Amino acid sequence: SVMSKTNPMPTAPTSVMASPPTPIFSATAAATAMVTLNPHSQVQVAKPAINDDTAKNNDVDDKTKKKKKHKKRKASLGRLKKLWRRATINTATSSLGITSRADWVELMELHTEWKERQDKERYENPSINHESGNLNHEAMMGPLPGPSVNLSSASKQKINAVNFGNLENWQITEGTDHRDILLNLLFGSTDDGDNDEGGDVASKDSAEGKRKKKRKLNNSTGQQENSSREHPNVSSTLNTAHTSSHVPALPSWANITNIAGVGGLAVVEIHIDDDGKGNDSCPLMPSQLIKNATQTKNNHANNNDNSGNIWNSLISAQLNTIPVAKRTIGSACKVKLFQGEKYPRSLSDILMYLPQHQQSKQQNKGKIDEIEANGLDRDEILFNALKALRLTRKQLRSEGFPLIVAAGDVTDNVGGIKEIGMKTGREAISAMSSDQRIGLISEEDALKLVKDLAVNVEFGYGSGLSINNEQSDEFGSLEYYVQTFRHGSDDMPSSSRKSKIYAMDCEMVKTIAGPELARVSLIEYSRSCCGDDDECDERVEANEKSVVVLDELVKPRRPVLDYLSEFSGVTPSMLENVATRIEDIQIKLLSLIEENDIIVGHSLENDLKALRLVHNRIVDTSVVFRGSNGRKYSLRHLSNVLLQKQIQKGCGSSGHCSTEDAEAALVLALRRGRIGPSFQLKENTKPQNVVSVFHKINRNDNSKSLSFAQRNEGSCVCVGSNDWISKYANATYGAHHVLSCESIMDTMAMSVPSWISSDKPGKRAGFLWASMNCGEKKSADGQWKNEIRRLNEVLGALVNRSPFNTPILVVFQRNYKKALSLSQQRKAALNVKSTCGWSAAQDNVWRQYLEDCRWCEALWIGSSVNSNGAPA
């Protein structure tokens, strides 16, 4: 084609192009119009130019895009302002800040985007103060304010440079209060539900925005608008760490601001060993350090002494008029670490271990009495309580109970003949049960009937062990497994029969094929044992009566190698004239027990295997009363401790008694159902270490939910003296790194701020616990100048270098080692067999040191923005 004369190119030869029909180009085509040059022919080849209509459409599209971009930018800016306002700590209030992890992640994303846009616009137009009317640039261009532990409105202090150094103005707290705060920071919930801030508009907008976004997502994916939404709640995170403890409530004097922003945690114990006793002030305690720093603030610059800078920095942040996020002291507390006058407790004893909760012994009993008062049947309530104790299918598998093989794995039960035989067999047993003719069936008929009812079974996870109807040995086919069922025909089931509670126990002998059944006992819980006796309900035994419904000896099919009389109580003479076979027992059990009944027993999987019986409603007392460490207790021990009843002391001459064992298991299950979880063995379990639990917690990649412990990616680090490590850190079993630091004067002390501030992968501590000794050596003039300088250096590096998302707890304790040593000496001296005396003067010194280590000082260091930094 040739270019038109009416549209010549300014820098190329003009050539003629045949005029095509007038094209209509889209804005996209017009925007991508190109001109190319053929170097050989020197003829320009170009796409047609954009006409006026296309240009107008282009302008409209550009304006629309700019308008949408501006609208989106304005919306994100408004959302950023609202989130920033909630995250900003106002010292005049007790705001909780942002408690939703999703909101915090959104704030971080919006803040990063806003700062990048501001930097770009300032670079392009440095003379323009962008958006200065909307946001305070000096505050917003700084880092995000992180979490902080502050005093609640009821306990709010008006801290200033004058009274902050006065210990009398500090909040008085208990040692366990600070442990509870630590647990909330580590394991506390960051719920993604509505973040209620007392009517805060931002919270309402956030919730409404989430609901709109959810409706839009549901409509786009074809889901219903009211589909269920998952609200992660990890207030019981500690349950996943194999402990029954829950996250405790915060003390009344404390608030945690911006808990959703927790990205790390540091706990630093400072143990001071000085000569002061009682109320004598110690220059190494923070109250004195702050007091001295404020008094000598003007002298530091002249003396080139930077020892007071860290405390002046923390105090000035409280009075800061510059609206930038800074490290501040959220709360200063005087801590009563322990009670009593027997033995002193160290900081790690109180802060490092989870609380042990005591459950009410009347938990379920009171509930049962309350329901009974409303006219419900007590037996039905107790039956439902036992239903709650049943083993799940997963537990049945893990404990090795016989279970029906899945339908896809059955090979010999396929076909109508087997189904007809099983149906006929069940109907025959139901008829014989109703006519009481079970004991009249012949051995041949019993074997045929059991064969018709036979099922394939398997045992446990990955055991690879299963039994089908074709397996046999030299004595013939193996005994068939049968399953309990609901009596009656398909047309007329026995729906009028109430579900029953049975207890079972079997005794076995050893044959060439392994354990075989020798005795079986089945007892039934008697529901109406008390009649109209009003006094029966007041006696525990009145609600635990039972009747024996089956107690028979069984002739083993194979030769007996060992009767195990010391355990089974079965002797050769007892089985000499016995003709009952296992098939007879199976038919009797099927006629008595239906699939909805509950069978109670101890390690019942062994009994069901010996009986070749499959039943799914099982209450196994060996599992119900299993210890927290996974240990199973014997029935004899459980009965002796919990029931104060001795069993298995001999039935006749020796051995166990199966009816006695079944009765003991039944009583244990009934009392557990009536009293509740508090009816259990009192284990001497050691308290669990917080660092160990934190390390073992299940991690989750979803950073927009869950607690800090579940989304932490950093290491667990413990730093302390060798004595402290052997007593506390070695018990954690979970710290990635354990470092020895005998004193704060050691060079290893600076590893504390290094670990908490490192930005290298795998080198930053998500959770750090340090215990350092201080004050063991005085200067030549009897002062602590070197110790004070070193203490402020380490704490200053920790405060200044740690990220704002890492709250810091620093706790000081005096003279613990001396108080412990004197307590041990006092205990030995006061022993009646001791010849050493203990004078009143010694007792006075001991009490003074005891008070020294009892009253500690704690500082919660977080970050905040002055109220002037909050956007308008």
BATI-10834 format. One record per residue (C-alpha): residue in one letter; x, y, z. Coordinates in steps of 0.1 Angstrom, whole numbers, plus 5000, padded with zeros to 4 digits. Layout:
// residues N
AXYZ ...
***
This chain:
// residues 872
S500050005000 V501050364994 M500750655018 S498050915009 K499151254997 T496851415022 N498751265051 P502451295043 M505151195067 P507451485076 T510751305073 A510251045045 P509551045008 T505951084999 S504250794981 V500650724971 M498550464989 A495150334977 S492550465000 P490750175017 P487150195031 T487050425061 P487950195090 I486650225125 F489350155150 S488950075187 A490750275213 T493149985219 A493949955182 A494450335180 A496750335210 T498850065194 A499150215160 M502650185146 V504750315118 T507450095102 L510050155076 N511149915049 P514849975045 H514949835009 S512050014993 Q512150325015 V508450305016 Q506850375050 V504250125061 A501850255088 K498550165104 P495850415098 A495750715121 I493350755149 N490250945141 D488551205163 D485950965177 T488550725188 A490551005205 K487451115224 N486850755235 N490450735246 D490051045267 V486850915283 D488550585291 D491550755306 K489350985327 T487350675339 K490550495348 K491850795367 K488550835384 K488450475395 K492150485406 H491450805426 K488350645442 K490250335451 R493150535464 K490750755485 A489050445499 S492350285509 L493550605524 G490350625545 R490750275556 L494350335565 K493350635586 K490850435605 L493250145612 W495950385621 R493650565646 R492850235663 A496450125664 T497650445679 I497950445716 N496350745733 T497750775768 A494550925780 T492450615772 S492750245776 S492250145740 L492849775730 G494049885696 I493749625669 T492849275681 S492149115647 R495148965629 A493449025595 D493049395603 W496649415614 V497949255582 E495749495562 L497149785581 M500749675573 E499949635536 L498149975534 H500850145553 T503650005532 E501750095500 W501150455513 K504750505522 E505950385488 R503550625471 Q504550915493 D508250855486 K507550835449 E505551155448 R507951345470 Y510751235447 E508851355416 N507551675433 P509751755463 S508152105468 I504651975473 N503451845507 H501251565496 E498151485516 S499351695544 G495751795552 N494751435558 L497551265576 N500351365599 H503351285577 E505951275605 A503950995623 M502850805593 M506250795576 G507650635607 P507250275618 L504050115629 P503250125666 G503449775680 P501849585709 S502149725744 V501049625779 N499449925796 L497549995827 S493749985825 S491650295830 A490950185866 S494650165874 K495950435851 Q499050625863 K499850975854 I503550905849 N505951195844 A509651255849 V509151355885 N507151075901 F508150785877 G511250725898 N509150705930 L508450335937 E505350425957 N503550535925 W504150205907 Q501249955903 I501249685929 T500849345913 E501248965918 G503948755902 T501248535885 D499748845869 H502748885846 R502748515838 D499148545827 I500048845805 L502848635789 L500448355782 N498048595765 L500748745743 L501948395733 F498748195730 G496048455731 S493348475705 T493548705675 D489948665665 D489048765629 G485548855639 D484249205645 N486649415664 D484449605688 E486049915700 G483150065719 G481350195689 D484450275668 V483350355633 A486450185619 S485349855635 K481849875621 D483249965586 S485649675588 A482949425598 E480549555571 G483349545545 K484049185554 R480449095551 K480149265517 K483249095505 K481948755517 R478648805500 K480348895467 L482648595470 N479748365477 N477648495448 S480648455424 T481248095434 G477647995435 Q477547955473 Q474648045494 E474848395510 N474348255545 S477147985542 S479047915574 R482048115583 E484947995603 H485948215632 P489448105644 N489448115682 V492648005698 S491948095734 S492547725741 T495647695721 L497447535749 N495247225744 T497147145713 A500347125733 H498946825753 T497947025784 S494547095800 S495447455808 H493647745790 V494848095784 P494048275816 A492148605819 L494148925820 P494549085855 S492249375861 W494949635861 A496349545826 N495449595790 I497249465760 T497149705731 N497449585695 I497749215705 A497249115668 G500649275660 V502749065683 G505748945663 G508148845691 L508548845728 A511548895751 V511648825789 V514748935807 E515348845844 I517949045863 H519048885895 I520849125918 D523049015947 D523749305969 D524349376006 G521249576012 K518449416033 G514849496039 N513849846027 D517349956019 S517350105983 C519549925957 P521150145930 L520749855905 M516949845907 P515050025879 S513250265903 Q516650395915 L518150395880 I515250605867 K515350835897 N519150885893 A518850935855 T516251215859 Q518251385886 T521551385868 K520251425832 N522051755827 N525451615838 H525651315814 A526751525784 N529551695803 N530851375819 N530551175786 D528450925806 N525750765786 S524450545814 G521250735819 N520350765782 I518150455780 W516050565809 N515850925798 S514750805764 L511950585778 I510750865801 S510851135774 A508750915751 Q505950945777 L506251325774 N507051325736 T505351585716 I506751465683 P504151225668 V506450935659 A506250585672 K508850525700 R509750275727 T507950355759 I507350205793 G503750075791 S503449985828 A505849995858 C504949745885 K505949655920 V505649275921 K504849055950 L506348745937 F505248475962 Q503348435994 G504248276027 E507448256047 K508747896041 Y510947916010 P511748195985 R510748155949 S512748275919 L511348465890 S511548165867 D509647955892 I506648185889 L506848325853 M508148025834 Y505547755842 L501847715832 P499147735859 Q497547415871 H493747445871 Q491647255896 Q488247125884 S485147105905 K484346765918 Q480646835916 Q480846935879 N478546675864 K476646575895 G475246925899 K474246925863 I472546585866 D470646705897 E469547025879 I468246825849 E466546575872 A464746865890 N463146955856 G461446615855 L463946415833 D464746055840 R467946015860 D468845685843 E468545855808 I470846135819 L473445885832 F473145685800 N473845995780 A476846075802 L478245735794 K477645795757 A479946085760 L482645855773 R482445615743 L485445555722 T485445715688 R486045505657 K489545655656 Q490245545692 L488745195685 R491245155657 S494245295676 E493445065706 G493244755683 F489444675686 P488044435660 L486244635634 I484244545603 V486344555571 A485244835548 A482744735522 G485344775494 D487644525511 V485144245515 T485743955491 D483743665504 N480643845516 V479643945481 G476443795468 G472843755478 I473343415494 K475443555522 E473143845528 I470143615530 G471943385554 M472843675577 K469343815576 T467943465584 G470343425613 R469543755628 E465843685626 A466343345642 I468343495671 S465743765676 A462943495677 M464943275701 S465643575723 S462043665726 D461043305733 Q463843245758 R465042945738 I468743035735 G470042765757 L468142485738 I470042515705 S472242225696 E476042255689 E475642195652 D472842455648 A474842705668 L477842655646 K475742695614 L474043005628 V477343165637 K478643085603 D475643265587 L476343575608 A480143575603 V481843905592 N485343995581 V487244205606 E490444405609 F492444545638 G494144885643 Y496045125621 G498444975596 S498644645615 G497944455584 L496044195605 S492644085594 I490543775596 N488043645571 N485743345570 E488143115551 Q491143115576 S491842795594 D494442585613 E495042215619 F491942205642 G489642335615 S488442685606 L489042965630 E486243085652 Y483943325633 Y483643695642 V480043815647 Q478644165651 T475844285674 F472744405657 R469344555664 H466744285673 G463544235654 S462844215616 D463244485591 D459444525590 M459044525628 P462144625648 S462144615686 S462044985689 S460344975723 R463444835741 K465545095758 S469245085754 K471144905782 I474444935800 Y476544615803 A479944545818 M482044255806 D485144075815 C486743755802 E489443515814 M491643345790 V493943035789 K497042985767 T496742735739 I498942655709 A497042915689 G497443185717 P494843305742 E491543135741 L488343215760 A487843015792 R485343225812 V482943515804 S480943735827 L478343985817 I476644215842 E473844465835 Y473344795852 S470044785870 R468145105862 S465445085889 C467244915917 C466045155943 G462245125938 D460445405957 D463045435984 D463745805987 E466945756006 C468545555977 D469445875957 E471545995987 R473745685986 V476345645958 E476045265959 A472345275953 N472845405918 E475545155910 K473744825915 S474044555888 V472844205881 V474743915866 V473143805833 L475843575821 D478743395839 E479943075822 L483042865816 V483942785780 K485742485766 P488742585745 R488842415710 R492642365711 P494842185737 V495642415767 L499342485773 D498942705804 Y495742775824 L497243095838 S495443015871 E497243295890 F495643545867 S492543375853 G491443175883 V490742895859 T491942545868 P491942215848 S489342065871 M487042365864 L486942295826 E486941915829 N483141865823 V482442185804 A480742135771 T479942505762 R481742625731 I482542985720 E479642965694 D477142905722 I478543215740 Q478343425708 I474743345703 K473843415739 L475643755737 L473943845704 S470543765720 L471343985750 I473344275736 E472044505708 E474044745687 N472845055706 D473744915740 I476945025758 I479544775769 V481944885797 G485244705804 H488944745811 S491144685781 L488044555764 E489744495731 N491244175745 D487844045757 L486144115723 K488943945705 A488643635727 L484843645722 R485143705684 L482643985689 V482344325671 H480644605690 N481144975685 R479645135716 I482545085740 V483445265773 D487045145781 T488145245816 S491745195806 V491345475781 V488945695801 F491445705830 R494545715809 G497245945824 S498346275808 N501546105798 G499645825779 R500145565807 K497345315813 Y496545215849 S495544875860 L491944805870 R493244695904 H494945025910 L492045235898 S489645045920 N491945075950 V492545445947 L489245575933 L486845335948 Q488745245979 K487944885971 Q490544605967 I489944355939 Q491844065923 K492843925956 G491543575946 C488443405934 G488043085954 S491642975958 S493543225935 G493343445905 H490943705893 C487143705893 S485643815861 T482343925877 E484244125902 D486344295875 A483344375854 E481544525884 A484544745893 A484844875857 L481144955856 V481245145889 L484245345877 A482445435844 L479245535863 R481045755887 R483045925859 G479845985841 R478046135871 I480946335887 G482846435856 P486546465846 S487546555881 F486946185890 Q490446075881 L493745985895 K495746275910 E498946265891 N502146405904 T502846585871 K505446855869 P504247195857 Q504847255820 N507447495809 V506247795788 V509147775764 S508647405758 V504947445752 F505647745728 H508147535708 K505847225706 I502747425695 N501447335660 R502547595635 N500147725608 D501047905576 N497848125578 S499348455590 K496048625591 S494748415620 L495648225651 S497948325680 F501548435678 A502748095690 Q500947935660 R502348165633 N505848225648 E508748135625 G511548245648 S513748045671 C513347985709 V516448115727 C517348075764 V520348265779 G521548225814 S524048095839 N524947725840 D522947675872 W519947835857 I520247635825 S520447305843 K517347385864 Y515147565840 A516347575804 N517247205801 A513647125812 T512247315781 Y513247045756 G512247285730 A514647585729 H516547595696 H519447765713 V520647755749 L523547995756 S525648025788 C526048365804 E527248375840 S526948745845 I525749055828 M529449165826 D530148875803 T530448945766 M527748685759 A525248925775 M525149125743 S523748815725 V520348905740 P519749215719 S521549045690 W519148755689 I516048965692 S517049215666 S518649005639 D517049015605 K518848705592 P516648395585 G516948145614 K518948395635 R516148595650 A514548475682 G510748475681 F510748405718 L513748485740 W514148415777 A517248545795 S518348525831 M521448725841 N523148785874 C524149135883 G525849305913 E528249045923 K531349275921 K531549625934 S533949895922 A536949995944 D534950275959 G532150045969 Q529850165942 W528249985913 K529350205885 N530649935861 E527549725868 I525150015862 R526950115830 R526849755817 L523249705827 N522150015809 E524249925779 V522649575775 L519149705782 G519650005759 A520749785730 L517749555737 V515249845737 N516750035708 R517449755684 S514449525689 P511549565664 F508449745676 N506349435672 T508249275701 P507149365737 I509749335764 L509349235800 V512249325823 V512049195859 F514449265887 Q514849045918 R517149105948 N519048855969 Y517348535959 K520448315964 K521048455999 A517448406009 L517448055996 S520647966014 L519448106047 S516147926043 Q517947596040 Q520147676070 R517047776090 K515147456081 A518147246092 A518647436124 L515047416135 N514947036130 V514346866163 K517346646157 S519646936150 T522247056176 C522747386158 G520947696171 W519047966153 S519148306170 A516748586167 A519348796149 Q519748526123 D516048506119 N515748876114 V518448876087 W516648586070 R513348766070 Q514949086055 Y516448886027 L513148706022 E511449036018 D514049155993 C513448865969 R509648875975 W509249225962 C510449265927 E510149535901 A508949485865 L508749705834 W506649625804 I508349805774 G506249855743 S505850125717 S503350405712 V502550715692 N501751035710 S498151135707 N499151415684 G500251155659 A496751025654 P495251145621 A492351385622 
***
